[in-house]
Amino acid sequence: MIIDSGKADEMQVTLDEAFARLPKAYRTEQVREDIARVVVSDPDNHRHTAMQFVLEVIFTIDRAMDRLAGLKSR
């Protein structure tokens, strides 16, 4: 797949915006790379895909924290 420079710039902006929306604790290089993979995987719908990924990251970590809190309270 060939992506023109305008589309590549737009995708970079999407990546930067999605990463900036994450709470600071989640802003790791691994998460940034994962967002980049998601953005590149769907160039026609990259904004929606990136934001969906960000929400999934937050919900996954939130669920893990809830489970951990449940185990500690036992």
Biopython code that builds the backbone (N, CA, C, O; Angstrom):
import numpy as np
from Bio.PDB.StructureBuilder import StructureBuilder

atoms = [
    (1, "MET", "N", (0.855, -1.165, 0.000)),
    (1, "MET", "CA", (0.000, 0.000, 0.000)),
    (1, "MET", "C", (0.906, 1.234, 0.000)),
    (1, "MET", "O", (1.868, 1.308, 0.764)),
    (2, "ILE", "N", (0.598, 2.165, -0.835)),
    (2, "ILE", "CA", (1.355, 3.413, -0.921)),
    (2, "ILE", "C", (0.494, 4.527, -0.332)),
    (2, "ILE", "O", (-0.677, 4.683, -0.680)),
    (3, "ILE", "N", (1.104, 5.294, 0.567)),
    (3, "ILE", "CA", (0.396, 6.398, 1.214)),
    (3, "ILE", "C", (1.121, 7.682, 0.845)),
    (3, "ILE", "O", (2.336, 7.786, 1.014)),
    (4, "ASP", "N", (0.368, 8.669, 0.336)),
    (4, "ASP", "CA", (1.009, 9.932, -0.033)),
    (4, "ASP", "C", (1.422, 10.708, 1.223)),
    (4, "ASP", "O", (0.974, 10.405, 2.329)),
    (5, "SER", "N", (2.269, 11.694, 1.035)),
    (5, "SER", "CA", (2.812, 12.427, 2.184)),
    (5, "SER", "C", (1.724, 13.184, 2.953)),
    (5, "SER", "O", (1.815, 13.328, 4.172)),
    (6, "GLY", "N", (0.709, 13.663, 2.255)),
    (6, "GLY", "CA", (-0.390, 14.359, 2.930)),
    (6, "GLY", "C", (-1.139, 13.422, 3.864)),
    (6, "GLY", "O", (-1.470, 13.786, 4.993)),
    (7, "LYS", "N", (-1.402, 12.214, 3.383)),
    (7, "LYS", "CA", (-2.094, 11.219, 4.207)),
    (7, "LYS", "C", (-1.198, 10.788, 5.380)),
    (7, "LYS", "O", (-1.678, 10.599, 6.497)),
    (8, "ALA", "N", (0.094, 10.639, 5.117)),
    (8, "ALA", "CA", (1.030, 10.267, 6.177)),
    (8, "ALA", "C", (1.073, 11.345, 7.260)),
    (8, "ALA", "O", (1.101, 11.031, 8.450)),
    (9, "ASP", "N", (1.079, 12.600, 6.852)),
    (9, "ASP", "CA", (1.068, 13.710, 7.830)),
    (9, "ASP", "C", (-0.221, 13.687, 8.654)),
    (9, "ASP", "O", (-0.198, 13.892, 9.868)),
    (10, "GLU", "N", (-1.332, 13.439, 7.985)),
    (10, "GLU", "CA", (-2.631, 13.374, 8.667)),
    (10, "GLU", "C", (-2.655, 12.233, 9.677)),
    (10, "GLU", "O", (-3.187, 12.381, 10.777)),
    (11, "MET", "N", (-2.080, 11.100, 9.303)),
    (11, "MET", "CA", (-2.030, 9.948, 10.198)),
    (11, "MET", "C", (-1.107, 10.227, 11.391)),
    (11, "MET", "O", (-1.380, 9.778, 12.505)),
    (12, "GLN", "N", (-0.028, 10.959, 11.160)),
    (12, "GLN", "CA", (0.873, 11.325, 12.262)),
    (12, "GLN", "C", (0.165, 12.229, 13.258)),
    (12, "GLN", "O", (0.332, 12.079, 14.469)),
    (13, "VAL", "N", (-0.625, 13.165, 12.751)),
    (13, "VAL", "CA", (-1.398, 14.052, 13.622)),
    (13, "VAL", "C", (-2.393, 13.231, 14.442)),
    (13, "VAL", "O", (-2.572, 13.475, 15.635)),
    (14, "THR", "N", (-3.032, 12.266, 13.803)),
    (14, "THR", "CA", (-3.971, 11.400, 14.511)),
    (14, "THR", "C", (-3.270, 10.631, 15.618)),
    (14, "THR", "O", (-3.784, 10.529, 16.732)),
    (15, "LEU", "N", (-2.098, 10.091, 15.313)),
    (15, "LEU", "CA", (-1.319, 9.372, 16.317)),
    (15, "LEU", "C", (-0.988, 10.284, 17.493)),
    (15, "LEU", "O", (-1.167, 9.898, 18.648)),
    (16, "ASP", "N", (-0.512, 11.479, 17.207)),
    (16, "ASP", "CA", (-0.148, 12.429, 18.263)),
    (16, "ASP", "C", (-1.353, 12.817, 19.109)),
    (16, "ASP", "O", (-1.248, 12.904, 20.333)),
    (17, "GLU", "N", (-2.499, 13.050, 18.470)),
    (17, "GLU", "CA", (-3.713, 13.424, 19.191)),
    (17, "GLU", "C", (-4.197, 12.282, 20.081)),
    (17, "GLU", "O", (-4.567, 12.501, 21.234)),
    (18, "ALA", "N", (-4.193, 11.074, 19.546)),
    (18, "ALA", "CA", (-4.652, 9.917, 20.314)),
    (18, "ALA", "C", (-3.750, 9.697, 21.524)),
    (18, "ALA", "O", (-4.235, 9.437, 22.625)),
    (19, "PHE", "N", (-2.444, 9.801, 21.321)),
    (19, "PHE", "CA", (-1.496, 9.597, 22.405)),
    (19, "PHE", "C", (-1.677, 10.672, 23.480)),
    (19, "PHE", "O", (-1.597, 10.381, 24.673)),
    (20, "ALA", "N", (-1.919, 11.899, 23.058)),
    (20, "ALA", "CA", (-2.097, 13.006, 24.004)),
    (20, "ALA", "C", (-3.368, 12.847, 24.834)),
    (20, "ALA", "O", (-3.438, 13.363, 25.949)),
    (21, "ARG", "N", (-4.359, 12.153, 24.319)),
    (21, "ARG", "CA", (-5.610, 11.959, 25.056)),
    (21, "ARG", "C", (-5.490, 10.942, 26.182)),
    (21, "ARG", "O", (-6.323, 10.905, 27.088)),
    (22, "LEU", "N", (-4.459, 10.127, 26.119)),
    (22, "LEU", "CA", (-4.269, 9.128, 27.161)),
    (22, "LEU", "C", (-3.851, 9.794, 28.472)),
    (22, "LEU", "O", (-3.118, 10.783, 28.466)),
    (23, "PRO", "N", (-4.316, 9.251, 29.584)),
    (23, "PRO", "CA", (-3.782, 9.726, 30.862)),
    (23, "PRO", "C", (-2.265, 9.496, 30.888)),
    (23, "PRO", "O", (-1.759, 8.564, 30.265)),
    (24, "LYS", "N", (-1.572, 10.335, 31.597)),
    (24, "LYS", "CA", (-0.106, 10.310, 31.598)),
    (24, "LYS", "C", (0.458, 8.931, 31.940)),
    (24, "LYS", "O", (1.462, 8.512, 31.364)),
    (25, "ALA", "N", (-0.166, 8.243, 32.852)),
    (25, "ALA", "CA", (0.333, 6.929, 33.276)),
    (25, "ALA", "C", (0.345, 5.911, 32.141)),
    (25, "ALA", "O", (1.111, 4.949, 32.182)),
    (26, "TYR", "N", (-0.491, 6.113, 31.133)),
    (26, "TYR", "CA", (-0.588, 5.155, 30.025)),
    (26, "TYR", "C", (0.303, 5.526, 28.840)),
    (26, "TYR", "O", (0.386, 4.772, 27.871)),
    (27, "ARG", "N", (0.955, 6.656, 28.907)),
    (27, "ARG", "CA", (1.758, 7.142, 27.777)),
    (27, "ARG", "C", (3.139, 6.493, 27.769)),
    (27, "ARG", "O", (4.131, 7.089, 28.187)),
    (28, "THR", "N", (3.171, 5.273, 27.289)),
    (28, "THR", "CA", (4.438, 4.563, 27.176)),
    (28, "THR", "C", (4.796, 4.432, 25.699)),
    (28, "THR", "O", (3.951, 4.598, 24.819)),
    (29, "GLU", "N", (6.045, 4.136, 25.456)),
    (29, "GLU", "CA", (6.486, 3.961, 24.066)),
    (29, "GLU", "C", (5.770, 2.778, 23.417)),
    (29, "GLU", "O", (5.460, 2.814, 22.226)),
    (30, "GLN", "N", (5.509, 1.730, 24.200)),
    (30, "GLN", "CA", (4.801, 0.561, 23.663)),
    (30, "GLN", "C", (3.387, 0.933, 23.224)),
    (30, "GLN", "O", (2.943, 0.520, 22.153)),
    (31, "VAL", "N", (2.687, 1.701, 24.034)),
    (31, "VAL", "CA", (1.325, 2.119, 23.671)),
    (31, "VAL", "C", (1.368, 3.009, 22.437)),
    (31, "VAL", "O", (0.504, 2.893, 21.568)),
    (32, "ARG", "N", (2.348, 3.887, 22.344)),
    (32, "ARG", "CA", (2.489, 4.754, 21.157)),
    (32, "ARG", "C", (2.700, 3.913, 19.897)),
    (32, "ARG", "O", (2.110, 4.192, 18.853)),
    (33, "GLU", "N", (3.534, 2.895, 20.000)),
    (33, "GLU", "CA", (3.769, 2.004, 18.858)),
    (33, "GLU", "C", (2.504, 1.234, 18.490)),
    (33, "GLU", "O", (2.217, 1.037, 17.309)),
    (34, "ASP", "N", (1.748, 0.800, 19.493)),
    (34, "ASP", "CA", (0.496, 0.093, 19.238)),
    (34, "ASP", "C", (-0.514, 0.998, 18.532)),
    (34, "ASP", "O", (-1.203, 0.564, 17.608)),
    (35, "ILE", "N", (-0.599, 2.247, 18.966)),
    (35, "ILE", "CA", (-1.495, 3.202, 18.294)),
    (35, "ILE", "C", (-1.041, 3.398, 16.855)),
    (35, "ILE", "O", (-1.872, 3.437, 15.948)),
    (36, "ALA", "N", (0.249, 3.522, 16.635)),
    (36, "ALA", "CA", (0.771, 3.699, 15.271)),
    (36, "ALA", "C", (0.392, 2.511, 14.390)),
    (36, "ALA", "O", (0.004, 2.691, 13.236)),
    (37, "ARG", "N", (0.503, 1.300, 14.929)),
    (37, "ARG", "CA", (0.122, 0.112, 14.148)),
    (37, "ARG", "C", (-1.350, 0.148, 13.776)),
    (37, "ARG", "O", (-1.726, -0.185, 12.652)),
    (38, "VAL", "N", (-2.174, 0.554, 14.723)),
    (38, "VAL", "CA", (-3.617, 0.614, 14.475)),
    (38, "VAL", "C", (-3.932, 1.677, 13.419)),
    (38, "VAL", "O", (-4.754, 1.449, 12.531)),
    (39, "VAL", "N", (-3.284, 2.825, 13.517)),
    (39, "VAL", "CA", (-3.524, 3.917, 12.564)),
    (39, "VAL", "C", (-3.138, 3.483, 11.155)),
    (39, "VAL", "O", (-3.875, 3.739, 10.203)),
    (40, "VAL", "N", (-1.998, 2.832, 11.019)),
    (40, "VAL", "CA", (-1.525, 2.403, 9.697)),
    (40, "VAL", "C", (-2.375, 1.264, 9.146)),
    (40, "VAL", "O", (-2.525, 1.127, 7.932)),
    (41, "SER", "N", (-2.931, 0.447, 10.036)),
    (41, "SER", "CA", (-3.720, -0.700, 9.575)),
    (41, "SER", "C", (-5.028, -0.291, 8.901)),
    (41, "SER", "O", (-5.591, -1.065, 8.127)),
    (42, "ASP", "N", (-5.513, 0.910, 9.185)),
    (42, "ASP", "CA", (-6.784, 1.360, 8.608)),
    (42, "ASP", "C", (-6.663, 2.818, 8.177)),
    (42, "ASP", "O", (-7.236, 3.705, 8.811)),
    (43, "PRO", "N", (-5.912, 3.071, 7.088)),
    (43, "PRO", "CA", (-5.658, 4.462, 6.690)),
    (43, "PRO", "C", (-6.907, 5.247, 6.308)),
    (43, "PRO", "O", (-6.920, 6.473, 6.419)),
    (44, "ASP", "N", (-7.951, 4.566, 5.863)),
    (44, "ASP", "CA", (-9.159, 5.289, 5.467)),
    (44, "ASP", "C", (-10.023, 5.699, 6.654)),
    (44, "ASP", "O", (-10.827, 6.626, 6.551)),
    (45, "ASN", "N", (-9.861, 5.020, 7.761)),
    (45, "ASN", "CA", (-10.681, 5.288, 8.937)),
    (45, "ASN", "C", (-9.793, 5.408, 10.175)),
    (45, "ASN", "O", (-10.167, 4.968, 11.262)),
    (46, "HIS", "N", (-8.619, 6.003, 10.000)),
    (46, "HIS", "CA", (-7.604, 5.990, 11.042)),
    (46, "HIS", "C", (-7.981, 6.749, 12.313)),
    (46, "HIS", "O", (-7.577, 6.346, 13.403)),
    (47, "ARG", "N", (-8.733, 7.822, 12.203)),
    (47, "ARG", "CA", (-9.114, 8.583, 13.403)),
    (47, "ARG", "C", (-10.010, 7.756, 14.325)),
    (47, "ARG", "O", (-9.766, 7.661, 15.528)),
    (48, "HIS", "N", (-11.029, 7.173, 13.754)),
    (48, "HIS", "CA", (-11.953, 6.350, 14.537)),
    (48, "HIS", "C", (-11.212, 5.156, 15.150)),
    (48, "HIS", "O", (-11.399, 4.841, 16.325)),
    (49, "THR", "N", (-10.392, 4.513, 14.366)),
    (49, "THR", "CA", (-9.659, 3.341, 14.828)),
    (49, "THR", "C", (-8.713, 3.696, 15.974)),
    (49, "THR", "O", (-8.606, 2.949, 16.946)),
    (50, "ALA", "N", (-8.032, 4.829, 15.860)),
    (50, "ALA", "CA", (-7.106, 5.254, 16.918)),
    (50, "ALA", "C", (-7.847, 5.560, 18.215)),
    (50, "ALA", "O", (-7.413, 5.146, 19.290)),
    (51, "MET", "N", (-8.953, 6.274, 18.122)),
    (51, "MET", "CA", (-9.708, 6.619, 19.330)),
    (51, "MET", "C", (-10.317, 5.365, 19.966)),
    (51, "MET", "O", (-10.371, 5.257, 21.191)),
    (52, "GLN", "N", (-10.772, 4.428, 19.148)),
    (52, "GLN", "CA", (-11.304, 3.176, 19.670)),
    (52, "GLN", "C", (-10.204, 2.413, 20.421)),
    (52, "GLN", "O", (-10.457, 1.835, 21.478)),
    (53, "PHE", "N", (-9.003, 2.415, 19.879)),
    (53, "PHE", "CA", (-7.889, 1.747, 20.535)),
    (53, "PHE", "C", (-7.577, 2.405, 21.875)),
    (53, "PHE", "O", (-7.346, 1.713, 22.866)),
    (54, "VAL", "N", (-7.568, 3.722, 21.911)),
    (54, "VAL", "CA", (-7.301, 4.447, 23.160)),
    (54, "VAL", "C", (-8.332, 4.065, 24.224)),
    (54, "VAL", "O", (-7.973, 3.820, 25.376)),
    (55, "LEU", "N", (-9.578, 4.013, 23.850)),
    (55, "LEU", "CA", (-10.622, 3.618, 24.804)),
    (55, "LEU", "C", (-10.414, 2.195, 25.295)),
    (55, "LEU", "O", (-10.596, 1.912, 26.479)),
    (56, "GLU", "N", (-10.032, 1.296, 24.390)),
    (56, "GLU", "CA", (-9.780, -0.087, 24.784)),
    (56, "GLU", "C", (-8.629, -0.178, 25.782)),
    (56, "GLU", "O", (-8.703, -0.946, 26.741)),
    (57, "VAL", "N", (-7.577, 0.591, 25.569)),
    (57, "VAL", "CA", (-6.446, 0.595, 26.502)),
    (57, "VAL", "C", (-6.912, 1.040, 27.880)),
    (57, "VAL", "O", (-6.597, 0.397, 28.882)),
    (58, "ILE", "N", (-7.650, 2.123, 27.933)),
    (58, "ILE", "CA", (-8.110, 2.652, 29.225)),
    (58, "ILE", "C", (-9.045, 1.653, 29.909)),
    (58, "ILE", "O", (-8.903, 1.402, 31.105)),
    (59, "PHE", "N", (-9.994, 1.083, 29.172)),
    (59, "PHE", "CA", (-10.930, 0.132, 29.772)),
    (59, "PHE", "C", (-10.222, -1.132, 30.242)),
    (59, "PHE", "O", (-10.560, -1.669, 31.297)),
    (60, "THR", "N", (-9.265, -1.608, 29.492)),
    (60, "THR", "CA", (-8.533, -2.811, 29.876)),
    (60, "THR", "C", (-7.768, -2.588, 31.173)),
    (60, "THR", "O", (-7.807, -3.430, 32.071)),
    (61, "ILE", "N", (-7.085, -1.480, 31.275)),
    (61, "ILE", "CA", (-6.326, -1.183, 32.484)),
    (61, "ILE", "C", (-7.271, -0.937, 33.658)),
    (61, "ILE", "O", (-6.993, -1.353, 34.783)),
    (62, "ASP", "N", (-8.379, -0.266, 33.393)),
    (62, "ASP", "CA", (-9.368, -0.005, 34.447)),
    (62, "ASP", "C", (-9.930, -1.312, 34.996)),
    (62, "ASP", "O", (-10.064, -1.471, 36.209)),
    (63, "ARG", "N", (-10.260, -2.248, 34.107)),
    (63, "ARG", "CA", (-10.775, -3.553, 34.553)),
    (63, "ARG", "C", (-9.726, -4.303, 35.378)),
    (63, "ARG", "O", (-10.048, -4.920, 36.393)),
    (64, "ALA", "N", (-8.482, -4.242, 34.934)),
    (64, "ALA", "CA", (-7.403, -4.915, 35.670)),
    (64, "ALA", "C", (-7.249, -4.320, 37.072)),
    (64, "ALA", "O", (-7.029, -5.047, 38.041)),
    (65, "MET", "N", (-7.365, -3.013, 37.171)),
    (65, "MET", "CA", (-7.251, -2.355, 38.481)),
    (65, "MET", "C", (-8.420, -2.747, 39.384)),
    (65, "MET", "O", (-8.238, -2.953, 40.584)),
    (66, "ASP", "N", (-9.614, -2.850, 38.809)),
    (66, "ASP", "CA", (-10.783, -3.282, 39.592)),
    (66, "ASP", "C", (-10.592, -4.700, 40.111)),
    (66, "ASP", "O", (-10.916, -4.993, 41.262)),
    (67, "ARG", "N", (-10.067, -5.582, 39.264)),
    (67, "ARG", "CA", (-9.825, -6.963, 39.693)),
    (67, "ARG", "C", (-8.784, -7.007, 40.796)),
    (67, "ARG", "O", (-8.936, -7.743, 41.771)),
    (68, "LEU", "N", (-7.739, -6.232, 40.646)),
    (68, "LEU", "CA", (-6.690, -6.193, 41.656)),
    (68, "LEU", "C", (-7.245, -5.671, 42.984)),
    (68, "LEU", "O", (-6.911, -6.200, 44.045)),
    (69, "ALA", "N", (-8.081, -4.647, 42.932)),
    (69, "ALA", "CA", (-8.690, -4.102, 44.146)),
    (69, "ALA", "C", (-9.587, -5.158, 44.800)),
    (69, "ALA", "O", (-9.640, -5.257, 46.025)),
    (70, "GLY", "N", (-10.279, -5.932, 43.994)),
    (70, "GLY", "CA", (-11.137, -7.006, 44.514)),
    (70, "GLY", "C", (-10.323, -8.092, 45.215)),
    (70, "GLY", "O", (-10.743, -8.626, 46.241)),
    (71, "LEU", "N", (-9.173, -8.409, 44.664)),
    (71, "LEU", "CA", (-8.314, -9.428, 45.273)),
    (71, "LEU", "C", (-7.723, -8.927, 46.585)),
    (71, "LEU", "O", (-7.576, -9.698, 47.533)),
    (72, "LYS", "N", (-7.389, -7.660, 46.647)),
    (72, "LYS", "CA", (-6.795, -7.079, 47.855)),
    (72, "LYS", "C", (-7.821, -6.987, 48.995)),
    (72, "LYS", "O", (-7.454, -7.056, 50.168)),
    (73, "SER", "N", (-9.081, -6.832, 48.653)),
    (73, "SER", "CA", (-10.104, -6.653, 49.685)),
    (73, "SER", "C", (-10.545, -7.981, 50.303)),
    (73, "SER", "O", (-11.306, -7.988, 51.271)),
    (74, "ARG", "N", (-10.089, -9.073, 49.768)),
    (74, "ARG", "CA", (-10.489, -10.393, 50.302)),
    (74, "ARG", "C", (-9.787, -10.721, 51.562)),
    (74, "ARG", "O", (-10.011, -11.788, 52.134)),
]
sb = StructureBuilder()
sb.init_structure("model")
sb.init_model(0)
sb.init_chain("A")
sb.init_seg("    ")
for serial, (resi, resn, name, xyz) in enumerate(atoms, 1):
    if name == "N":
        sb.init_residue(resn, " ", resi, " ")
    sb.init_atom(name, np.array(xyz, "f"), 0.0, 1.0, " ", f" {name:<3s}", serial, name[0])
structure = sb.get_structure()
